[in-house]
Amino acid sequence: MGMLFVSALLALLFVFVRADTPANCTYEDIRGTWAFYEGERSGNSSLECSKYKGPSVNIFKIELLFPDIAVDEAGNKGFWTLIYNQGFEVQINYRKYFAFSLYKKTSEGNITSYCDAVSPGWSHDILGRNWACYNARKLAPLVGPKHHEDNHL
């Protein structure tokens, strides 16, 4: 019974490891001022944002400062964190925002990370309600994209 449990646990962990994105953005790539373009705050946790291109209802700026301070244009303060090298989360003004960094993969397995933009992400209030999709762009773009090979299995 114990060996079966361990095998099942390892299989489950393998699924999560494979769920990583190949984006490769550093803390310094992300730190700075971002423009957020958020949609209607009327969804629930099943909201599908991966291909979101909807209208922006809320447009605002958030500055991500050292070491983990977020400040919006109204002066509200919150926190932000880099999620490994793949995305970031911001908690500010009673809302949470999460998105993966934007990347593109060629058929040859080459990856280009665009660390001054995100793939469409999710936001919700701190109680987990009023979900919305959003996009964000860094206002001072990086010098250029980062090219690297896919290191995933």
N, C-alpha and C positions, 0 to 999 in steps of 0.2 A: 504494500500500500504506500509506504514512504517513497519508494523509487518512482511510482506512478505520479505522485504529487510533485516531486522534483522535476520530472520530465515535462509535466504540464506547465509548471511555473517557468521553466526555461523556454518552452515554446511560446508562451505568452510574452515573455521579455523580448524574444526575437522579433515578434510582431511590432512592438513599440520601437525597437532600434531601427527597423526598416521604415518607420513612419517619419524619420528625420527628413528635412529638406536639405538639398545640397548648397543652400545659400551660405556664404561665408563673409559675414560682416562683423567688424570689431566694434568695441565700445566707442572708439574715436570716430568711426564712420557714422554712428548713430547720434552721438551727442551733438546738439545744436538746435536750431529752430525749425519746426515742422508746421506745415499747413495741413489741417485735418478737414476732410470733406465727408461729412456724415449724412446718411439718409434718414428717413423717417424713423422715429423711435417707437415703433408700434409692434415689433415682432416678438417672438419668443425664442427659446433656446434652440429650436429646430430651424432657425433662419439659415438659409444657404447663401453664403456671401462669396464663395470662391470665384464667381464670374460677375460680381456686382458691377454695374455700370449705370446705376440709377441716378436720379437727380439728387443733388446735395441740398439738404434742408438746413443743416448747420455747418457753417464754415468758420473756422477759428484757428488761431496759432497757439502752439505749445512749445515752450523752450525746455529742452532736456539738458540740465546742468550737472556739473560734477558735484558730488559723486553720484547722487541718485534723486536729485530734486527736479520736479516738474513745475513750471509756472505758466499759467495761461495768460492771455492778453488782458484779462480782467483782474490779474493779480492773485488769483487763487493758487495756492501751493498744494502740491501732491508729491507723488513718488513715481519713479520709473525704474525698470530693470531690463537688462538684456537677457533674452532667453537663449542661452548658449551662444551660438553665432548665427542663429537662424531667424530671430525676430525680437520684438520687444513688447512690453506691457507698460501702460501708463495708468495710474490711478489718480484722478483729480476731480474735484468738484462733484463728488458723490457718483462718479462713473468710472468704469474700467474700459480700457481700449487694448486690444491685442491684435497683432498682425505679424505675418511672416515677411521677411525682407524679400524683395522682388529678385527673381533669378530667371534665366532662360537656359535651356539645355539643348545642345545640338544632337543630331542622330549619332555623331561620333563620340558622344559622351563628354564633350567639353561644356563647361558651365561658365556663365557670365553672371556675376552677382551685381545687381544695381542697388547699392546700399543707401541711396538717397531717395528710395521709393519703397512702398510696400505692396504686396499682393493684397487684394481686398480683405479686410479684417472685420472683426466683430467688436461691438461695444454694448454695454448694458449698465444699468444702475447697480449700486453696490449690493442690492438685494437680489440681483439676478433677474430683473424684470426690464421691460422696455428695451428690448434688443434692437440693434440697428447695424447695418453694414457701413463701412467707411473705407476710404482710401486716404493716404497721406504722402506728402512729398516734402523732402528737406528743402528749405528755402535757399540755402547756400549749397548748391550741388557739389559733389565730390569732383576731383580732377577727372576721373573717368571710371568706367566699370572695371571690376576685378575678374580676370579670367583664370580659371583653374580646371583641372580634370575631375571627373566624378570619382570619388574614392569609395562610394558605396558598393556593396556586394551585388 
